[in-house]
Amino acid sequence: MARRFGAEGFAVALISRNQGRLDALAEELGKDGVHARGFTADVRDPASIASALEHATETLGPIEVLQYSPLPQKDFMRPVLETTPADLVGPIEFSIYGPVAAVHQVVPGMRFLGKNRGTILFVNGGSAVKPGRHVTGTSVAFAGQAAYAELLHEVLGEEGIQVSQLIIGGRIVAGDPEKDPDVLAGILWDLHIRRDRFRHQVSED
């Protein structure tokens, strides 16, 4: 996605917990002509993600497109009967508190950009729409995020801010006609440009 949007003239803010990894990714993107900078944050800490987005705005300019798509931790994926209340804390912080903090940080600036400019993109696995008995944490938390995203789509759509969700069933596979990273990036670009639907789903094989 960074390469696709960068090729369209966007500066790219990368957010992760590891500054070294961010710097390496930004350097790699720079070789492809993409202006990218990295900002550290932990999406399970709402203040952290808000601060990173504020810093990104100060460094690169107003945020026109936000993509929220951190990779869930393996310990979020427990069988349903083995999942305790404590096991759901991480997934909910990750998939609900994090995006709510990010959205609250970027929406005021998107309003300032004017109608039909701002876009918020959510990327989720298939358990967001069909829960899996062995991935309880992501099933519960992704479903909550999907509901939040759809509500945003309805309300912010009235202001000209597009909110869309890409559901990817199964793994991302290089060379696959539907799940290749470049193909998926093209779908996200299409959601941003066309602004004509909430959800696009790529089914699991």
Secondary structure, 3 states (H helix, E strand, C coil): CHHHHHHCCCCEEEEECCHHHHHHHHHHHHHCCCCEEEEECCCCCHHHHHHHHHHHHHHHCCCCEEEECCCCCHHHCCCHHHCCHHHHHHHHHHHHHHHHHHHHHHHHHHHHHCCCCCEEEEEEEHHHCCCCCCCHHHHHHHHHHHHHHHHHHHHHHCCCCEEEEEEECCCCCCCCCCCCHHHHHHHHHHHHHHCCCCEEEECCC
